[in-house]
């Protein structure tokens, strides 16, 4: 009996070795400790579904045309792309850029990424946190084109003074908000303008001043609030968040409006004696930022991030009523209120349309019963387009049965439709979790 409970194997010397079931459990223990056995969910965590399918992708959508022109410029001049990522963290910025894809790639195309091995010359990441840099090196340390070094980009940087110029100077995920004093932001842009030989693109990513997440902090006198006490509480659920209240990490981060960003850019341009020209401003994570769910800075906020995360979660059926957004206006901010109320009406109309489609679609007949009314011509084009698209998606897939078409096809497509709507209605004024500016510096007067 004892022999039956044991298994025999060969050790690395070729000799018999008896292992009990308990002995073999150590293999699973090692796997759990490695983190590779962790139960992952897109509903929570740093890399939740909103992060992967909304925040990263929205940034990619807006950067794509500028990166495409920059790569074309490199090819035309027979050199490879050089990137400097300021505040690179654990290489999240590299992963964001490496994930930018060709817009016109057809279904037959296999290679769709824009930054290929052939075009990338160097990616250098700079960060002040050694732990994050170690994480980046563990993942990408074997790639000779990627390097990571310690540096505080709110102070003069050796990597700018002592290295060859870069083509793309990049920040992401609110990193530029570590410039608590606008003077250091101006100086960094001046340093970049001085460093670049001929032409470059600069991406500045700030926290948006008018994000609904922190509506309680809004002020008409911008000098009253330049930096916010940003509490990193979103990594815990509500109960644990309150238990840890006294030990939560806090950051001092600059909040930025389009007006303030323009002033910084103009001052840097004046001092550098080189035009620093904005190519685009866009709002990232409008009503889906992490603090919508915590309500740390807005008692009226709703857990919109969790609702959108659910849309993109495999095999999960979402209660679409949880996606209904109820904007509470703040007196004295008519321009911002008008934007959010228009967005709310369009957002809710699309959600309610999706819910109606699921209600009236007849899976046996493979058609809507009763037939749908035309989409009103008075609706904004982005809303009309997405309503029509959802009709096609439900009609084309709602009858499949296998593979949970609602959970795994229709709901993710509703998520993409809402993302498209937000992208097309945003104004680049600082109404998202992030306000991103894409700038160009051209010393010969030519654009990309």
C-alpha positions, -999 to +999 in steps of 0.1 A: +000+000+000+028+023+009+044+016-025+011+024-042+010+058-027+045+067-041+055+074-076+089+066-090+109+089-113+145+093-123+166+121-108+191+140-129+217+113-122+195+087-137+188+070-103+154+060-090+138+087-067+106+081-048+082+112-045+052+113-023+022+133-033+032+158-007+066+161-023+051+169-056+030+197-042+061+218-039+060+223-077+026+240-074+038+260-044+067+273-065+043+281-094+020+301-071+049+321-056+061+330-091+029+349-097+022+329-129-006+311-112-024+343-102-060+345-110-062+375-133-093+396-140-098+426-161-124+439-136-097+452-112-061+460-109-036+482-127-041+465-160-079+463-159-100+463-191-104+501-192-067+505-190-060+480-218-090+487-241-097+524-234-069+543-219-040+527-239-061+525-270-074+560-270-038+573-266-028+550-295-056+563-317-046+599-313-009+593-316-011+570-346-011+597-374+018+616-357+039+585-352+032+574-388+045+607-401+075+605-378+084+570-390+080+581-427+104+610-420+129+586-405+127+563-435+130+592-460+162+604-443+176+569-438+178+567-401+160+547-374+136+560-348+149+571-314+125+574-284+131+589-250+104+580-224+104+603-195+089+587-164+089+553-181+079+533-150+080+495-156+081+501-194+043+507-197+051+536-221+071+513-244+043+488-244+018+515-253+039+528-282+048+493-294+010+485-296+002+513-321-010+495-352-015+504-388-049+521-393-055+507-427-043+471-421-068+447-438-079+413-426-052+395-445-023+414-430-002+397-403+023+424-393+003+454-382+025+472-357+041+505-367+073+503-345+090+473-360+124+459-351+136+472-384+126+508-378+134+511-340+169+523-333+167+530-296+141+533-268+155+548-236+133+549-205+141+572-176+125+570-142+132+580-106+119+548-091+145+520-090+119+492-083+100+502-115+132+503-135+142+468-122+107+456-133+113+470-168+148+454-170+135+420-159+110+421-188+131+438-215+167+435-203+175+411-231+166+436-258+197+455-268+176+484-283+159+491-249+177+507-220+165+521-187+183+545-164+176+565-132+167+602-137+144+629-124+129+646-155+118+676-134+155+685-132+182+689-159+188+654-174+222+640-185+204+618-210+192+649-229+225+668-227+249+639-234+232+617-259+222+620-295+189+638-302+157+617-301+128+618-326+101+612-299+101+626-264+073+608-247+054+609-214+022+589-205-003+582-177-002+617-162+036+617-158+040+653-168+020+663-137+050+655-116+061+690-127+045+707-097+062+740-107+054+751-142+090+765-144+104+730-145+080+720-173+090+751-193+127+743-188+123+707-199+106+718-231+134+743-236+161+716-230+144+694-256+142+722-281+179+729-276+188+692-278+169+683-310+190+687-342+162+693-367+128+679-358+110+660-331+076+652-316+069+657-279+040+641-260+030+657-226+005+638-205-010+657-176-040+651-152-070+670-166-082+699-145-119+694-154-121+657-149-155+647-134-136+624-110-125+655-090-153+679-096-152+690-059-118+705-067-130+727-096-123+764-093-127+793-116-095+809-102-069+785-115-043+799-091-063+785-062-055+749-071-025+741-092-015+707-076-039+682-061-033+657-033-037+625-054-044+595-032-036+561-045-067+544-031-081+528-062-060+496-059-081+485-029-118+477-027-140+500-007-138+481+026-100+477+026-096+513+013-112+526+045-092+503+067-060+515+051-070+552+050-042+564+072-015+545+053-025+552+017+001+567-005-003+603-017+012+622-046+013+659-053+003+662-090-003+692-113-038+695-128-039+711-162-064+728-185-059+735-222-055+772-213-027+765-188-009+740-211-009+766-240+007+791-217+035+767-207+041+758-244+042+794-255+066+804-227+090+775-236+088+785-272+097+821-264+127+812-242+140+785-266+137+808-296+122+779-315+085+774-323+070+746-303+038+740-321+008+720-307-004+694-332-032+681-310-048+681-276-070+653-264-088+642-233-081+606-221-104+586-198-135+608-198-159+595-170-139+562-168-110+573-147-101+552-116-114+577-091-149+576-106-153+544-086-136+556-054-155+589-052-126+604-034-130+638-049-166+638-062-195+626-040-217+624-071-194+601-091-206+567-102-186+535-106-185+539-144-151+522-147-164+490-132-193+490-155-172+495-186-147+469-173-176+444-172-184+451-209-150+438-219-148+409-194-150+374-210-182+354-202-196+381-180-231+395-188-234+432-178-264+449-164-266+477-190-285+499-165-252+502-146-238+521-176-263+549-174-245+581-166-261+608-145-240+640-146-245+664-117-236+699-129-215+723-107-229+759-106-206+785-122-190+762-148-214+765-177-189+757-205-178+725-188-214+716-177-226+719-213-200+695-225-207+669-199-245+671-203-242+667-241-219+637-235-243+622-210-273+625-234-253+608-262-238+581-240-271+572-224-289+572-258-263+547-271-266+524-240-304+525-241-303+517-278-282+487-272-305+475-245-335+479-268-318+460-296-312+430-273-349+431-262-365+432-297-341+409-315-357+375-324-330+349-323-351+323-343-361+347-370-327+364-370-343+398-372-357+426-351-394+423-341-408+449-344-386+464-371-365+493-359-372+530-365-346+550-384-319+567-363-329+604-360-310+626-384-306+652-357-283+631-336-245+638-338-227+618-365-207+598-341-238+587-322-257+579-354-228+558-367-225+538-335-262+532-333-262+518-369-231+497-361-247+481-331-277+472-352-255+454-376-236+436-348-267+424-331-284+413-363-252+395-375-242+377-343-272+377-319-284+343-332-251+324-329-259+307-296-225+292-292-198+312-275-221+335-256-226+361-283-240+388-260-212+385-234-183+379-258-192+398-290-220+423-285-210+438-251-174+443-261-186+460-293-208+483-272-177+491-252-158+501-284-188+521-296-189+541-264-152+546-267-156+559-302-183+582-290-162+597-263-132+601-286-152+620-311-170+642-286-140+651-265-127+687-268-091+684-254-098+709-227-088+688-197-121+670-191-106+636-189-084+619-163-056+629-186-050+659-209-025+649-236-007+674-258+012+664-290+037+690-299+063+693-327+096+712-328+109+720-362+141+740-366+139+743-404+103+754-404+089+723-420+062+702-405+061+664-403 
